[in-house]
Amino acid sequence: MRRILLTLLLFPHVCLAIRNTPGGLWRQVSIVCRPGHIAGTVLQEEVFRRTGLRWPLVATLPAVGDAVVMEEGPMAAEAFAIHSGQRNGRRVLRISGSPQRGLLYGAGRLLRLMEMRKGSVTMPVSVDVEAAPQKAIRGHQIGYRNLANSYDGWSPAQYDRYIREQIIFGANSIEAIPFMPASPHFTVPSREMTRRMSEICQRYDADYWVWTPATFDLNDLAKRDHFLRQFDTLFRESPRLDAVFFPGGDPGNNPPELVIPLLEELSVPLKKFHPKAKIWLSLQGFGPAQCKFVYDYIRDKKPEWLAGLVVGPGSPSPEDTRSSIPAQYKLRHYPDITHTVRADFPVAWFDPAFAFTLGREPVNPQPYYYSMAYRAIEPYIDGFIGYSDGAHDDLNKMVWNQLGWDANADPRETVRQYASFFWGADVRDAAADGILALERNWVGPIVENGGIAAALSHWQGLEAAAPALKGDWRWQMMLLRAYYDAYTRLRQIRESKLETAACKALLAGPQAMGEAESILSRADSCVMPAWRSKIVELCEALFRSVALQTSVKKYKASGPERGAVLDFVDRPLNSRWWLEDEFKRIRQLPPAEQRLAIDTIARWEHPGPGSFYDDVGHVGKSPHVVRGEDLNTDPLMRRSDNPGFDWWDGGMSRKRLSWMASMRWPTAMRYDRLDSTAQYAVRITGYGESLVRANGQRLKATVYGKGIGEIKEFPVPQELTKTGSLLLTWDAIDEEHLNWRQHSRVAEVWLIKR
């Protein structure tokens, strides 16, 4: 059904009025613009691509017929205005803008405003828009390298289209990654693609950045000289280069005392070939003393070659960095909008069923979450270039692009524009709602989220109603997520029941191990074959359409964390593998020990009347964990806890799943209505240290295993539970000198009534 765009949001810096009148059809339209201007070409080609209408490009306003007139004017950089009117009985829509960029952004805004169908364009009768971006830097890193889950399979033409689409949604910067070794998916060598991306940015007047870490010891002079020689080639061959970003770490492990002289030396040939280009440095991986060294250097030396600093994962906070350097130096954000776990912006309380199957780089549209995160950081930054490892975060890029123009941009309106521009006006609102439903799929326990099934039903309806979109890779990605989420939920429901049934059988003793194994093996039969087949089909389609590598073996993904969701589609969602291994171990024990070991397993999550169990990193199995603030008040999760998910054996660890979902330590755990006359003990699994307090009193351990899955046990003095309530808290431990993988953490907590 046709829907007419009647209203648009009023942004603080955008004056926009669209009267409540029916939209008009535009078919035969002339585009009036300066010959060769890219804005006219983009408008013409994008309209033709979606409608089949070829609006001619002309230099002067024709005597008759509707027209879109593009006029360069003395406006602020990148600003534009769109005004509709009548002239001699025909419609004339004028786009005014700063030279080159302003007109291009005006054309992009118009394309997102239009309702395009085969053979027709509908626009509001009255349009009055004036806009200028709030942030000077708005873009994304789309590096042509093997670690990416799709970019390394793109052709130069695909990069051209993708960069154009980013600009249509408001981006002005593209960051490449040069000096990359060959990938099995490369369409051209890294050096050629680096040059081609520079040419594309030159064509669209987009700023061209390069990300260039030093992954070797800078004391090695031979390697250092080779590194610098590569830049001479890069600078000479790039028709456009605006900035060089050098990360202090992630990757790289060199102190600023070595990094800064390198960058000073690098600035000389950079200025020779690209006089306006400058260097940016991040403090990723630097300790407090190293950060102070950089801040002092900037304040004392005021280096002309340095444009500013970059804040990203592993950096000091944006507010701390902003306050530590002079105002003349800019601050760019490097947001990780591509990862869901083990990330700068992890999904809040991600259900382990998703964490262990969808993993780190699934299709991840999260417009509302990222809008909240952006608004928390926005006051301190001059802009952003997002970190991306592939096409899977495409929607997030467009959301950030729009937020760079207006921090209060409505996420749903951006998603509507996304759906309309890429899939057409006929599915705009329904598809937008479908995308928002996918974000909600990740809220709360997967078993309790009936919206997951509804989201799939919604997308199945769209799939049937819009068969022409079958080959569109963005459409394919959303369908993949809808099917994958629903299939995973059914598996989780069934496999949870099977594990419960197996543990119930084990209450009979060691002789029931065979029966328990038989129960667990029922998961070998596919819970929904049609959905699984659809997932396989969509993964194949995405590899062909956009080189998305959803499998290490089948599609040569560079690693299981790199979006290889197909490899985990059948990964057990219970502790079946651990149970099978335990049964093998227990069968070798003396009979008396067998009985004790089996009884422990059977009662693992059900320790008996008056006792309690929490899988503290599981959103659906942690009833006693006291949560911190929610995303509305703490979108960066600085004052709240969030589970982490370990990645052992390439995601295929056979350990208990509860040992891989953990927290540094909970804010607190609260127990009420306890037996005031009983004796209790706290039992914990996790890793490393655990300095636990009960109602403020430090507990002393009688058992203190530090390894993964090993038990710690703390008797609770009876006087602490006389009120019937108990609050467990943990003392913080300074482990910043350790890699995060070695940090202490809590996985499971029991309160055992003796």
N, C-alpha and C positions, 0 to 999 in steps of 0.2 A: 504494500500500500504506500502511495506517495505521501511523504511527510514534508511540509514546508517549514523552512527555518524562519521562525518568527521573532525570536529574541536572542540576544547575545549578552553575556555578562558585561557590566560596567566596571572596568578596571580603573584604578586610581590614575594611571597615565594613559588611558585609552578612552577617548570620548566616542561613544558608539551609540547610534540610535537607529533602530529598524522599526518602522511603523507596522502596526498589526494589520497588514494588507497582504493579499495573496501574492506569491512570487510570480515573476514573469519568465516566460520562456525566451531563451536567447539561442538563436540558431545561426543565422548569417550575420557574423560580427567581424568587424575589422579591428586589428590591433595596431594602434598608431604608436610608433616608438622610433627612437633614433636607430638608423640602420646598424645592425650588428650587435645591438644591446642584448645581453644574455637574458634579461628579464622577459623581453618579448618572446624570445625563442622558447624559454621554459614554459610560459603561459600557453603558447601555441601548441607545443608538443604534448604537454600534459592533458590539455583539453582533447586533442585528437586521440591520444592513447585511451582515453576513457569513454569518448562519445563517438568517435569516427568523424567529427566535424573538424574541418581544417580552416581555421580562421586565418585569413591572410594578414601578413605583416606589411604595413604601409608606412611611408614616411610622413604623410600629411593626412588630415582628416578628410575622408571622402565626402562628397556632396550629399549622399543618401546612405541610409542604413545605420544600424546600431554600431557602436564603437566602444572599445576600451582604449583610453588615451593615457599613455605613460609620459609624464613630464618630470624632468629633473629640476630640482629646486634647492634653494639655500636652506636646507633643513639640517638638524643635528645628525651626526653620523648614524647611519642605519635606520633613521626614522622614516616613516611614510604616512601618507593619508590616502583614504579612498572616499570619494564622494560621487554620488549618483545624481543625475539630472536629466533634463530634456533640452534638446536643441533642434529647432525647426521640425518639431514633431517626431523626432527620433530620440532614442535613449543613448546617452553618453555617460559612461562611467570613467572617472578620472582617477588615476593613481599618480600621486605626487610623492617624490622621494629624493633622498640624498643620492648623488650620483652613484650608479652601480648597485651598491648594497641596498639602499633604501627602496629602490624600485623592485629589486629582486624579492625583498621581504614583503613588499606590497603585493606582488604577483602571487607569492606563496600564501598570503592571507586570503586573497581572493579565491585561490584554488580550494582552500579549506572551507570557504564560505559557500561555494557553489554546491548545488545538488546536480551531479552529473549522471546521466544515463545514456544508453546508446541512442544517438540521434538528437539529444537535447541537453540543454543546460538551464537550470532554474536558479534565479537569484532573487533576493528580496527586492521589492519595488524601490525601497529607499534605503540607502546605505550612507553612513557618515562615520568614518573611522579615522582616528589619529593615534599613532602608536610609536613608541621608542622603547628600546630594551633597557631594563634596569641594570643588567650586568654586561660588561664589555667583553667577557670571554665566555663563550657558550659552545661546547663541542664534546667530542668523544674520540677516544683512542680506538682505532680499528686496524690493528696491526696485522700485517701479512706475515704470519709466522706459524710454525707447526703447532705451538701450544694452543692456538685458537681452535675452537671446535667447528669453524666453518670458513672464516676469512681466507685461510690458506688455499681454499679451493675455488676462489673467485677469480674471474677474468677482469682485465682492466675495465671492460664495459660494465660489469656488475658493480665495481667500485664507483664508476662514474654515476650510475643511477643511484646508488646508496648515498653518496655524498650529496647529490642533488636533493634527494628526499629529506636528508637531515636539514638542509638549508631551507627547504619549503616549510619545515616545522620550526625554523627560527635559529638554527645553529649557525655559527660563523667560524668555527675552528675544527680542524681535523688533525689528529695526531697519528703519525706512522711510526713503525718500528723498523729501522734499517739494519743492515749487517746480519741478516738472519741466515742460518744454514738451510739447506734444501729440505723441503717437505715432500712426502709422497703425493701430495695433492696440488703442489704448485702448478699454476698455468703458465707463468713466466718466472724467471729468476728474481730473487729478492731485490737485487740492484735495479732491475728494470721497473719493477712495480713501485719501488720508492720514487723513481723519477716520474713515472706515470701519475702517481698520486699527486705529486707536486704540480704537474701540468693541469690536472683536473681542478685542483684548488685555485690555480691561476685563472682558469676559465671562469670559475664561479666567484672569483674574488673572495675566497675563503682563506683565512689564516692557516698556514701549513706549519705544523709542529712535528718534531721528531723526539722520540723517547730513546735515550741512549745510555744504558747503564754500563758500568765497568765491572765485569764479573771476574776480575783477576786482581792480584795484588799490584797496586800502583808502584810499589818498589821495584817491580820487575821492569826495568827500563826498556827491554826489547819489546815486551808486550805493550808497554805504554806508547812507544813510538809507532808501533803498528796501528794501535787504536787511533792515534791522531792522524795518521796517513789516510785512514778510511774516511775521516771527516773532510779532508781536502777533496777527495773524489765526490763525496756527497754534496758539499757546498758548490762545487763547480758544475755538477750535473743537474742540480735542482733549479728550475726556472723561478721558483718561489720558495722562500724559507723565512718564516717569521720568528721562530723560537726553537731553541734547543733545551729540552728538559732532561736534566741529569738527576736520577734518583740516588739519594745517599745510601739507600739500602733497599732490599726487596726488589731485585737482587742487588748484590754488591755488599762489600764489607770492608770499606776503606774509611779511615778517619778523615775528618775535614781538613786536617793539616796537609793531607796529600791531595784531597779532592779540589780544594780551592786553587792551588797553583796549576793544576791540570786545566781547570775551567778558564783561568786567566789566559793561559797559553792558547786554549781553544778559541777564545774570543777574537784573536787577531785574524786568522783566516776567515772566520765567520763574518767579521766586519768588512773584510776585503771583497767578498763575493755578495754579501747581503747586508749593506750598510745599516739598515734599520733593525735588523734582527738582534735579539739579545738572548741571554742564557738564564734559565731558571733552575733552581736547586731545591730538592726536597730533603727533609731531615729524617726520612724514614730509617729506622734502625739506629739512629744516633742516641746516645745516652745524654743525661742532663749536662754533663761537663762539655760534651761535644756540641750540643745545641748552643750552650753559652759561648763557645768559641766562635760559632758562626754568627750569632747575634752581635758579639763584640766586634768581629771583623767588619760586619756591615755598617755598624754605627761609627766605627773609627775610620775605616778606609773609604766608605761611600763609593763602592765600585760602580763605575759607569757601565760596565759590561753586563751587570746583573739587573734583570728586570724585576725579579722578586722571588719569593719562595712558594713552594707547593706543599700543601698539607694533604696527607692521605693515610692509609692504613699504616700504623706503626710510627706516626708522627706525633709531635706535641699537638695539643688541641688548636683549632683555628683561633680561638680567642687569646690563648697564651702567645701564639706566634705573632698575631697582629699587634699585640701590645709590646712586643719585644723588638720590633724593627721600625725604622722611620717610615712615615706615611708615604714618602715618595716611592717606596718599594711595594709592589703589588703582592697580593696573596691569592693564589689560585688553588682551588680545591681539586682533588683527584679522587672523586667518590667511586667506591666499588658498588656499582649498580648491577653487577653481573653474577654475583655469588649469593647463595642462600644460606650456607653454613660455613664455618671457619672463615668468617668474613668480617668486614668493617660494619656492614649493615645486615646482620643475620636475621632470618625470619624469627619473629618472636614466638617462643614456645612451639617450635616446629614439631609436629608429631613424628616420632622416630620412624614410623612406617614410610613417611615421605623422605626423611633425612637419609635413610639407608637404601632408597630406591631411586628417587629423583635426584638425590645427591646435591652436588655443589653448583652445577650449571644446567638446570632444566630450563625449559620455557618458563619465564618468571614475571609475568605482568603484575606489577604492584603499584598502581598509580597513587593510591591513597597513602600507603606507607611511605613511599619516597617523597611525596609532597610534604608530609610532616617532617621527615628528616631534613629536607632541603630548607624548610622555613626555620629550623633550629640553627642551621649553620649560616644561612644567607647574610645576616648582618655583618659578618666578619670577613667576607670574601669578596674579591673583585670578579669572580666568575669561576668556571669549572671546565674541566675536560674529563669526562667520565672514563673510568676503566671498564673495558668490555673485552670479553674473550670470545665473542661470537654473536650470531644473529638472534640467539634465544632471548636477549634482553631488549629487543627492538622497541617494544612499546615503552619501556622505561626511558630510553633515550629521548623519545618524542616528548614525554612528560617533562623531563629535565629541560629540554630545549625551551618549552613554553614557560616553565618556571623562571628561566633566565630573563624572560621578557616581563613577567609579572609573578612575583612570589605568591600572590593570592589566586593564581589561575585555578579554576575549578577542575579537579581531575576528571570528573565525568565529561565535562565539555571537551577536554583534550581527547579523551577516548572516543567521543562521538565524532570529532573531526578526523581522527585516525581511521575509524571504521568507514566513514563516508568517503574519504580520499582514496583509501586503498581498496575498498570493497563495493562502494557505491551507495547512493542515497537510499535505495530500497531496503537494505539490511542495516542501515546505520544504527538506529536506536536499539534494535534487537541484538545486534552484534556487540554494541557497546555494553549492554547489560550482561551479555555472555562473558565478556572480558572481566567485568567487575565481579561476576560470580566466581571466576577462576581465582581471583585474589582471595575471596572469602572461603574457598576450599581449604585454605591453609590455616584457618582460624579454629583453634580448639582441637579436641581429640577427634581423630579421623572417624572412629566408630560412631560417635555421637553426631557427626555433621551430616545430616540428611540432605543438606544443600548440595553436596557433591553429586548425588544421583540426579537432583533436579538440574544441576548445571549441565550434566551430560545430556539429559533429555532435551534441554534447550538447544544445545549445539547440534544434536541430531536433527532437530527440527530445522535449524538453519542450513545444515548440510543438505537436507532434502529440498529445501526451498531455493537454494542457490547453487545448483550443480555446476554452473559456469566457473565458480571459484575453486573448483577442485584442484587446479594446478597452481594456485597462488600459495607461495611458501608461508606467508604470514597466516593465512587461513589454515593451512596444514598444521602449523605450530599450535594454534589454539585448539584445534580438534585433537591433536596428540595429547595435550594436557588434559582435556576433558575426559577422554577415554582412559588415559593412564591413571588419573586420580580415582575415577570410579572403580576401575579394575583393582587398584591397590586397596581400596576400602573393602571391597568384597573379600579379597584375600585376607586382610587383617581380621575381619570378623570371623571368618572360618578358622584361620590358623590359631587365633586366640582360644576359640572353643576346643580345638584339637589339643592344644597344650594343657588346658584345664582338665580335659577328659583323661589325658595321659597321666597327669599328676594324681588324679583321683584313683586311677587304676593302681598306681604305685603304692598307695596306702596299704595294699595287700601284702607288700613285701618284695624282696628281690626277684621272686619267681614271676612277678608281673612285668619285668623289663621287656620281654618279648611282646607282650600285649601293648605296652606303651609305644614301642617302636612301630607296631602295626597301625596304631591310631595315628601317630604322627605322619606316617607315610601316605595317609589319605590325601594329603595336600599335593601329592604328585599328579592327581587328576585336575585338569584346568577348571577353575571355578566359573569361568565365562569364556569359552573358546572364541566366540565371535568377537568379543572385545579385544582379546589378546591378538587375534589375527589382524584386527584393524590397527592396533598399535604397531605391529610389524610392518604392515602396509604403509602407514604414515611415515615411519622411520625411513623406509626405502624411498618414498616420494620426496622427503625432505633432503635426503642425500643427493638426489638427482636435481632438485630444484634450486637448492641453496648450499649444497655441500655440507649440510649438518651431519656431523659424525657421531651417531648415537651408539656406536659399538666400537670397541678396540679391535676385535677380531674381524668383524664384517666390514666396517667402514674405516678402519685404520685411525681411529681417534688416538691422540697422542698419549692418553692415559685414562683410567677409569673415572677420575674426577672431572674430566673434560666433557661433560654432557653425555656420557655413555649410558643413558637411561635404559636402552634396550638390553644391555648386559645384566641389568638388575631387575628386570621385569618379573623374574621368578625367584628372586632371592628370598629365603625364608623370613617371615615377619614374626616368627616366634623363636625360641631358643632351641629349636629342633637339633641343629648341628651340635650344640654344646651338650645336649642331653644324650645324643648318640655316642659322643666321645666319652661322656661320663659312664655310660653303660659299659663300654669296653673296659674302662679302667676298673670299675666296680666288680666286674666279673672275675678279676684277678685277685680280689681281696678275700681274706678269710670270711666265713659266713657271718660271724658276729659283726664284723666291720661293714659287710655288705648291707646288713639291716639298718645300721645307723646312717650310712651314706644315702640309701634310698629314702629313708624317712626324712632326711634333711631336704632332699630334692622335692619330695612330694609336698612338703609343707613350706616351701621356699617363700611363696607370696601369701601364704595363709598360716601364720605362726600360731594360731589357736585363739580361743576366747580371751578377750581382754588385752591381746597383743595387737600391734599394728605394723604395717609394712608400707614403705613408700619407695617407688622407683623415682628418685627425685628429679631426674631429667626427662621424665615422661609426662607430658601434659595431661594424660588421662589416668595416671597411676600415682599421683603425688598429692593426695588430699590434705596432708598436714603441712605442706610447704607454704610458707607465707610469701606471697608474691610482692614484689616491689610495685612501683608506679607503673601505669600502663602507658601505651604509646602516645596517648593524647597529651600527657604531661611530661613524658620522658622519652621522646622519639628516638634519641640516640642511645637509650638504655644505659645511661651512666649511673642512675640511681636505682636501678632494678637489676634483677638477676635474669639470666637467660641460659638455658641448657646449651652445652656443647656436645658435639658428636665426633667421637674418635674415628679415625680412618686407618684401620689395621688391615694388612694383607690385601691391599687394593679394594677395600670395601667388602671383602669376602671372609672376614674373620669368623672363626667358629666359636668364639667366646660367647658368653651370655650377652644378649643384646642390652640388658640393663647395665652392663659394665661399660658399654660404649656410649651411653647417653648419661652425661654427668653434669655437675655444676662445680664451679670453683668451690663454693659452699653456698647453701641457701642463705637468704637474709635471715630466716628463722624457720623453725618448725614448731607448730603449736598443737598440744594435745589437751583436751578437756574431758571432763567426766571420768577421770581415772579413779581407780579404787584407792582411797586414801590410806587403806591398811596394808596394801600390797607392796612388795619389793619389785622394782623394775631395773632393767638394764638396757642401755643403748648399744645397738650393734650396727656397724658401719662397714660398707665396702667402698672402694674407690681407688685412690692412688696417693702415695706419699703421706704427708702429715695430715692430722685432723685434730685441731685444738678446740674441742667442743665444750660448751658450758651448758649447764642445766639451771634455769632460773638464775642465771648470773654466776653460778659457781662452777669453776673448772673441774671437770671430771678426770679421774685417774684411770688409766687403762689397765685391764688385767690381761688383755690380748691386744697386740698392736702390729698386725701385718701391714706392710707398706706396699706390697705388690698389687698388681691388678687382680681384683677378685678376692684378695686376702682379707680376713676378718679382723676388725678392731672391735673390742668390747669394753664398755664402761659401765660398771655398776652405778646406779643412781641412789645416793643416800635417801633413806626413806623420808626424812623430814622435808625433803624438797617436793614431795608429791602429796603432802598432807592436805593441801587445799584442793586437790583433785585436778590441778592444772599444771602443765609443764611446758616451758618454752626453751627449746634448744637453739643456741647460737654458736657461731664459730669465730674464733680470734683470727684476724688477718695475719698472713705470713708474707714477708717480703721475699719473693722469689724472682724478682725482676732480672737477676743475673742469670736465670735459667731460660732456656728455650721454652716457649709456651707448652710444648709437648711434655715437658718434665714438671710442669706446675702441679701442685697437689690439687686433688678434687674429690668430690663426694659423689658416689653413684647410687647407693641404696642405704636406707636407714630403717632399722626396726626398733620399736620400743617393745621389749619383751617383758611380759608379766611373769614373774617366777612362780 
